[in-house]
Amino acid sequence: MATSGGAAPGSLAGRSSALLGSLVAMPADAATHAIVERHLEVTATLLGRDWMTLVQHVLDDEGIAPGGVAWRAGYALHHLGHLGDALRVVAYADPGGADEADSARLAGMRSALAWGRGELETCRTSAEEALKYARVAGDPGAEASAWVANAMLAAFDGDRDLNLHCYERALALAEEAGDLQTLERTWNNLGSRSLDEGRYTEALQHLQRGLEVNERTGHLSGLAILRHNISEALLGLGRLDEALVESDTARDLWTSLEAPSASVSWQLQGDVQLARGNATQAAMAYAQAARLAASENNAQYHAGALAGQAVSLVGTDPTRAAALVEEALRVVPPVGHATPVVAAGWVRLAAGDVAEAESLAARAVELATLHRDLPRLADALQLGALARAASDARGDDERVDAQLREAGDIWRELGNPLRVLTNEIVVAQRRRDRLTATVARDELRSLGVHDDIWRVAGPLRAVARPQAADEIRVHVLGQFGVEVGGQVLPASAWPSRKARDVLRVLACRGERGIARERLGALVWPDAAAVGNRLSVALSHIRSVLDPGRRLTDSVVVSDGGVVRLDLRHVSVDLVDFTDAARAALAAAKSGSARAVPMLEGAAAMHAGELLEDAEGVDRVDWMVAEREEVRLVGREVLHTLAEVLAESDEPAEGLHWYARLLAHDPYDEATYAALISLLVRLGRYGEARRHHRTYVLRMDELGVPATAWEALAGG
């Protein structure tokens, strides 16, 4: 049978289409029976659109679906993120025609869907109804599902004790019923619960149990959410690049399943990139997450995505950042209530609105306390302290030190090294303890944090050293940006877009410069004579970068027909990175004891792809070549660093650099082999098997046979 949409038979879409074809070839009654009897296979295989076709096939003449089909389809569609379709399918069921067990499952689905949309009363009524029907039915699987619905309701209400009790009841009943689907879901939700409270190691333990069940269900959407939550736990433990590999795996699984739930992993990718200091990549990921979440009216992820996007844009577009946090505050998420409030506070503080930042911090403390949200509580305490310290009149207030100390204690208790180090830098800056601040910053670099973290709204930006009035910085790694005296220049500061294009080219060329004729041809490819235009653009650059003519020399030098920036007056992140990379690679080649910190420093400077957001100049051959050159240098730094550390006295230190290589190229078989071998050598077999499963999935995407576990693990 031909697959729908021309999908290849071996692809996910092809397998879904083939199964759908076999089911719709049956009479409606037989198809209904097959869906119930083969529900694990059907849930693991069908894409959202094929579920909708199948449900239409089994509807009776009055448009009523069998209850057993409606809740199973609703569950699958909900898991994939097709919330609107899930609501429609559940509504097809005849409320009077289903038995008590199916009625319990249907009510549980209505509760879960209302929870995701932030509709509290519908969530509550349906959860209570689910438990009532399940008890009448005497069906342990249906009752387990009902307890999951009530656990989610308890989370909505902020009752963490009841939430845990409900999940424990669900686990016991699902085990009794042999209900693998609910068992997998419950272990995942327990992991998510631990994440909410900042207990990341405990979360990994729950999620590993979920992965073991998933091996039996084969549910790819279930695998995606488990891998997503593992990513979040790794992020909390400061294992940034491992977290990125997991979130990319989850996102790509959902994308291949054509699932709107991909918004979840786009948001998490934003969180990881933000923690790494990659503000440009974070903003792009959050924007994609917000779009997908809004399309399905998913309040849970929409608010967080908007908040994250705002925080990541403060350094380049503060006006847009302010608008985004206002939008985020209007969304009511079912959990994570303090997240948009804290984000709004950091954005307000970055804008200098100290009073509003302090007010938002107090509100976030209340919300985080109510919901036992320790990570957000620590964030809110730190926000409140720095907002208070920003007022000169109260800058030495003992309350500031007390709040910073309490936030640091929370982060240490949660075991989050990134936030502990950030807190140490904040405290050290406040005490003018430069040595401690420098050491902590170097430790952040060793964990994979990029130097651009200081451009992100948050505690480090709040204590950043003010730049000299004549200090000029040009950023071309990641999003293009220019700072003069610490102030980001808005687009309106430029008399013309072409002047910015000229500056982009000059910044990328560094000290090499570029011939005047070649520069003109790159920026005005369709014009014959551009000498005057180029002169005007160069004049605009000089006036924008040095408006007061404070510098005795020009920021742009023209010598013998070659134009370049004067790097004595203008710093370019690309130049700093390439210089540091060459020195670090030379140190590694010579066996220098300083090689590791030098390589880590160079890696911290590589804050993104060259001119990720450029328009016009990025489509020509020279830009492609420049980007590839920078990419190769960055990869060589990472590969060298991973190998040096893997052979050192602390081989585990090499793990996250191997993971970063995979984050850049998720199809690199040699890196998978090195990573898996190192994990096995360290005795971390569960992680090694998880990476092997990722490797198998990636090779399957390429249609390439994967090397068996035994071979990669060394027998």
N, C-alpha and C positions, 0 to 999 in steps of 0.2 A: 504493500500500500504506500502511496506517495505521502510524504510528510507535509504538514501544513506549512505554508510560507516558504517552501523550498528548503526546510531545515535538513541538515545532514542526518542520516539515520543514527549515527553514533553520538550526536550531540544531545545535550539535555532537551532541547526543543524537539529533536527527532524522536527521542525515547518517549517523551510525553505524548507526542502526536500518535506514535504507534500504539501506545496503551489506550489512548482515547478511541482510536479507530476500532480496537478490539471490543471495547465496552459499548460503543454506540451501535455496533453491529448486532448486539443482543437486543431482545425485547426489553421494554422498560423494567418489568418485574425482575428479569434475570440480571439486568445491569445493576439494579438496586441491591440484589443479593450479593453480587460480586463486589460491589463497593464496600459493603459491610464485612464480608468475609476476608477481603484482601486489602483492608483499609491501610495497613502499614505500607504496602507496596504502592497503593494509589496515592497516598499522601506524600510519599517520598519521590514520586515521579511526575505528577501532573503539574504543569504550569497554570498560572491563574486563569488565562483565557480558556484553557482546555477544561478546567473545572467548571467554568460558566457554561460551556457547551454541553458538558455531561449532565449538569443539573437540568438544563432545558430539556434534555432527552428523557429524563425520568419524571417530569412534571405530568400531572394528570390533566384531564380536559378543563378543569377549573383553575389550573395554574398552581396546584398544591404539590409540594415536594414531600416525599417520605421523611419523617423526622430524623431517621438514622443517616440519611444522605445529607440533609440540610446542616446538621451540626458538624459532620465531618468535613463537608465543603467549607463551612464557615470557619472551622479551625484552621484548615490549610490556607485559605485566603487571608485570614487574619495574620497568620504567621508570616506570610509573604509580604504583608503590608498593604494588601488590597482591601482597605477598611470599608470603603463604600460598597464594593461587591460582596464582602462578607455580610454586611448588614442586609443587603437585598436577599441573599441566599437564605439567611436565617429567617427572614420575614416570609419566605415561601412556605415554611412548614405550617401545617395545620395544627394550631394550638390544642385542639380537642382530639386530634387523631393520633398523636404520638403517645407511646407508652410512658410510664413515669421515668424510666431511665433516660430515654431520649429527651423527654421534657426537661430533665435536670441538666443535661448537656447543653440543650438549646438556651436555657436560662443562663447557664454559666458563660456561654458565648456572648449573649447580649450584655452581660455584666462586663466582660473583658473589653468588648468594643466600646462601651460607654466609658470605661476607665481610660482607654487610650485617647478618647476625645475630650476628656475632662468633664464628663456629665455625671456628677456625683450621685444625684438622686436616682437616676436610672440604674447606675452601677449598684447602688445599695439594694434597691427593690429586687433586681434580678438575681443578685448573689443570695439573698434570703430565700427567694423562690427556688433557686437551684438546690439549696440544701434541703428544703422541704420535700421536693419531689424525689431527691436521691434517697432520703430516709424511708419514704414510703415504698420505693422500688426495692430497697434492700440490696442494691447493686454497689459493691465496693468501688468499682471503677468510676461509676457516675458520682458517687459520694466524694471520691478523691478529687475529681474535677471540680466539684462544688466547693470543696475546701480551698482549692487554688483560687477560685473566684473571690472567696471571702478573705483570703490572705491579701489579695491585691486591694480589696476594699479597705482592709486594716491599714495598709501602707498609705492609702489615700488619706485616711483619718489621722495618720501619725501614731497609731498604736502599734509599736514595734513588738511588744510582748505577744499580743494577739496574732500579729502577723506570723511570728515564728511558730506559735501553737498550731495555726491553720496549716502551715507547710508541713509540720511534723505529722499531723493527722493525714494529710494528703499522701505523704511518703508511705506511711504504714498501709493505707488502704490500696494504693497503687501497687505496692509489692504483693499484697494479698490477692489482688485481682489479676496480677500479671499484665497490668496495663502499662506497656513500655512507653507509649506516647505521653501519658501523664507523668510517668516516672522521670523521663527525660526533661519534660517541661519543669517539673518541681525542682530537680537538682539545679537546673539553670536558674530558676527564680531564686533559689537559696543563695546561689553564687551572686546574683544581682543584689540580693538583700545585703550580703556581706560587703559588697562594693559600696552600697549607699552609706554604710557605717564606717568605711575606710579600713575594713579588715581584709586586706588584699591576699595574704597568704591563705587564710581560711577560704576566701572566694575561690582560689585556684584549686583547692581540695574538692570543693563542691562541684566545680566545673569539670574536673577530671572524671568524677563519677558520672556526670552527664555525658561526657565524651564516650565513656565505656558503654553506656546504654545506647548512645547514638550509633555505635558500631553495629548494633542489632536492629535498629529501626531503619537505618539507611536514609534518614530524613535530611536532605541537604540544607533546607532552610533552617532546620534545627541545628545542624552543624555550624551554619553561618552565625547564628546568635550565640552559640557556645564560644566560637572562636572570637567573636566580637567582645564578649564579656571577659575572656582570657586576656585580650588586648588591654581592656580597661584595667584589669588587675596588674598586669605588667607595667602599665603606665604609672599606676600608683606606687609601684616598687622601684620606679626610676629606671626601668629597663626599656628605654624609649624605642630603640630600633627593633627589638623583639616585638614590642607592642605594635609598631607600624607594620611589620610583616603579618601579624595576626589580623589587624584591621583591614589590610589590603586583601588578605585571603577571604575574609568574610564579605567584604564589599564585592569582590569579583564573583563570589558564589551567588550572591543575591542578584548581581547584574546579569549573570548567565541564566538565572531563573526569572529574569524580567520582573523583579520584585521591587516595589517601592520601598521595602524595608532597607534597601541600600542606603537610604537617608541616614540610618543609624550609624553605619560605618563611615559614611562621609563626615558625620559630625565627630566621631571619634578620631578619624584621621586629622581633622582640624585640631582636636585637643592635643594629639601627639605632636603635630607640627608646631603648635603654639608653645608647648613645653620645650621643644628643641630650639625655639627662637626663630623659626621659619614663618614669619608673619604673612608673607605673600601666599605661600602654599596653604597656610591655615585659613586665610580669608577665602580663598577659592573653594576649599573643601566645605567650609561652613555655608557658603552661598549655595552650593549644590545641595547640601543637606536641608537647608531651609526651604528650597524650592520643592524638593520631593515631599518633605513633611507637610508643607502647606497644601500640596495637591491632594493629600488624603486627610486633611484636617486633623493631623496627628499632633496634638498639643504637647505631648510628652517630649518630642524631639524638636519641634518648631521653636519653642522658647529658648532651649539651650543653643541651637544653631545660630539664632539671631544674636544672642548674647556673646557667643564666641567670636562671631564675625565682627561685632562692634569692638571688642577688646583687641583684635588683631589689626584693625584699621586705624587705631588712634594715632599711630606714628605717620600715617600717610594721608588720611582723610578724616580728620576729627569731626567735621560736620556730619558726614555720613555715619560715623560711629555713634554720635549722639542720637541721630534719628533711629538707628537700629535698636539701641537699648530702650528707647521709648516704646517701640513696637514690641519688643520682647516682654516688657512689663505688662502689656495688655493681654498677653497670652497666659492662661491659667493651666500650668502643667499638673498632672496627677501626682508626680513626685519631683524632687529637685526644686522645690519652691524657692529656695534661697539663691539658686544659681543666677537668674537674670538680675536679681536685686544686687548681688555682689558685683556683677559685671557693670551694672549701671553706676555703682559707686566708684569703681576704678576709672571709668570713663569720665565721670564728673571730676574726680580728683586730678586727672591728667589735664582737664580743661581749666583747672584752677578754682572750681566751685567747691571750696572746702566745706562749707556748711551743709550743702546737699549731700556731699560724699559721706559726711559724718552721720547724717540722718539715715541714709540708706544702709550704712554699716549697722546701725542700731536695729533697724528693721530686719536685716539679714540675720543678726544674732538671734532675734526672737524666733524667726522661722526655722533656722537650723537647730535651735534648742528644742523646739516643738517636735521636730521630726528626727531627732538624734542624728543629725547630719554633721558628723565631726569634721570632715574636710571643709565643708562650707563654713562651719563655725570658726575654724582656724583662719580661713580667708577673711571672714567678716571682722574678726578681732584685729587682724593685721591692717585691714582697710581702715577701721576706726582709729587705730593708733596713729597711722600715718596721716590721716586727715586731721586729727587733733594736733599732731606735731607740725603740720603745715602752717598752723596759726602761730605767728611769732610770740603772741602774748602768752600762749600756753605750751610753747615748744619744749620746756623742761618739766612738764607735768609728769609726776610719778606714774600716773595712770597709763601713759604711753608705754613706758618700760614694762609695766605689769602686763599689759595686753600683748605686747610683743613676746614677752617671756611665756605667757600662757599659750599663744599660738605655736611657738617653737616646741613647747612640751607636747602639744597635741600631735604635731607632725612627727616628733620622735616616737611617740607611742604608736602611731600608725605605720611607722617604718618607711616613710616616704623621703628618700635622701634628697630629691630635688628641692622639695619644700623646706627641709631642714637647712640645707645650704643657703637657700634664698633668705630664710629668716636670719641666718648667721650674718649674711652680707648686710642686711638691713640694720641689724643691731650694731655691727661693726662700723658701718657708715655713720650711724647716729653718734657713736662714741669716738669717731675720727680714728678708728683703729685700722689703718691701711693694711697692715700685715695680715690680719685675720681676713679682711675683705678680699685681699689678693689670693690667699690660699684657698678660700672657699670658692672663689670664681674659677680658679684652676681646677678644682675638684668637679665643678659643674661641667667644665669642658671635657674632663675625663669620662663623664657620663654621657657625652654626646650632645651637650647643649651648645648651640651656636652663639656667636657674639651678638647677633641681632636681637637676642632676648631683651636687651635694654630698650628696644623700640616698642615693646608690647605693653599695653596698659596693665599695670599691676605693681607689686611692691618694688621691683628693681627699677622700673621707670621712675617711681616716686622718689627714689634716693639717688638717681643718676647724677653724676658730676656735671654741673653746668658747663657748657662749652664756652670757650673764649668767643668774644663777639666777632672776631675775624676768622674763626675756624670754619673751613668749608669741607664738607664730606659729600661724595657722590657714591650712591649705591647702584650697582648694576647687577649684582648677584641676587636673584629674586626680583622683586618689584623695583623699578627705577624710582629713585628719589634723591632729592638734594636737600641737605641741611646746611644752613648758614647760622653760625652762632647757636646751634642747638635747636633752631626753629625749622620745621619742615616747610619747604616752599610749596604753596598750593599751585595748581595749574594756572590760576589767574595771575600769578607773579610773572608769567612768561608772556612777552609781547607776541610771540608766535610759536606754533607747534614745531616748525622747522628748526627753530633755535634749540629746542630740546632734543630733536633728532641729531643735530650736529654734536651736541654735548654727549649724547649716548655713544656716538661713534668715537669721539675723542677719548672718552673714559675707557672704552673697550680696548683702544690701541695703547693706552698707558704711555710709557716713556718712549715707545717706538714712534708715536705720532703717525701721520698719514699725509700723503701728498695732497696739496690743495686741490688739484684737478680731480683726483680720485674721490676726495671727500665730497666735492660738489656733485659728482656723478652719482654717488651713493644716495645722497639726500634728495636730489632733483633728477631722477633717472630719465625723465622725459623732456628735459629742457636742454637747449643747445648751449647757451651762454649763461653761466650762473655766477660769474665772478662777483658781481655787485650784490646778488642775493646772499652769497656766502659771507661777504664782508659785513653786511647788515646783521646776519645771524650771529657772527662772532662778536660784533659790538653788543648785541643783546645779551650774550652769555657773560661778557665782561661786566655789564651794568647790573645784571641780576646777581651774579656771584659776589661782586664787590661794589655794592651800590654807593657806598660812601667814599670810594676811591681811597680806602685806608692803606692799601698795599702799595709799596713803592714800585713793584713790578706788576705786569699784567698777569692775570690767571691763565691767559692763553698766549702761547709763544708761537711765532711764525719765523722759521729760520730756513733759508735756502729752499723755499717752496714747500716745506714740511710744517704742518700745523700740529701742535700738541698742547696738552695741559701742562702747566708748570706744577710739578708734583711737590715743589717746596711749599706751595700755598694751598694746593688742593689734594686731599687724600681720596683715593679710589679703592673701594673694598676689593675689587678684582686684582689690582696691583699688589695690595697687601697680602692677599691669599696666595697668588702665584709666587711671590718672593718667599713667603713662609714655607710653601710646599717644596720648593727647590731646596731650601736649606734643610728642611726636615728629612727629605729623601736622601740627601747627601750624608746627613748624620747617621741615618739607618744603614746606608751602604758601608760606611766606615766603622760601624759597630759602636758608635758613640753611646755613652751611658745617658746622654740627654736626648736620644732619638725619640723615645716614647712621649715625653712632654712636648717636644717640638712637633711631632706628628699630630698629637691631640690638639695642639694649638692651631695647626694648619687646618685640620678637619673642622674646628669650630668656626673658622673664617669662611668656609664654603657654605654659605647660607641659602643657596638655591641655584637654579639654572640661570645662565646668563640671560638677562633681559626677558624674563618670563612674560612680562606684560607689554612688551614693545609692540607697536603697530607700525607697519610700513617697512622699517629697516630690518625687521627680523625675517623678511621673506626673500632676502637676497643671499647669494652664495657665500659672501664673506661672513655673514652672521652665522650661517650653518656651520662653517668651518671653525669659527671662533668658539661657538657653543660646544662643539665636539672636542676641541682641544681642552677647554676648561673641564668638561666632563671626564675626559681621560685622566687628567692630572688629579682630579678629585678621587677617582676610583683607585689610582695608583697609591695615593696617600692612605686610603682606607684599607686596601689589600695589604700593604706593607705593615700598617699598624696592627691589623688582625694577626698576621703571621708572626710578627715579633712578640706580641703578647701571648699567643698560643704556645710559643716555645719558651716562655719565661717561667719564673718561679710561681707566678700567679696566672696560670693559663685561662682561668675563667674570665679574666679581664678582656680576653679577645672575643668573647661571645657576642657582645652587642655590636662590635664592629663587623663581624661576619653578617650579623642580622641587618646592619645598615647596607651592606653590599647587596643583600637580597631585596631590601626595600627599594633600591635603585634598579635592580634587575631580577625580578622574581622567577626568571627562567634559567638562571645560571647554575647548571648542574654541578660544576666543580665547587662552587661555594656551598651548595647543599651538602656535598660529600665532606668538605672540610668541617662544616658546622656539626653535622651529625657525628662524625668521627670524634670531634672534640667533646661533645656532650657525652658520648659513650665512655670516653676516657675518664671523664669526671664522675661517671656513675649516675648521670641524670637521664635515665632511660625513658621516663615518661615524656620529657621534653624532646628527646631525640626522636621518639616515635611520632610525636605531633608534627615535627618538622618533616619527617619522612612522608607523612600523609599529605602535607602541603605540597611537597615535591611531586608526589604521584598525581595529585590534582592538576598541578601546573603542566606536567608532561602530557596528561590526558588532554588538556586544552590544545596542545600542539600536535596531538596525534602521534607522540613519540613514546616508545616503550620505556618504562621507568625501571631503573636498577632496583633489584629486590632489597628489602631491609637488611637481610643477612650480609649482602655484599657491601652495602654502604657502611654498615655498623662494624665491619671487620670480622664477620662470622659469629 
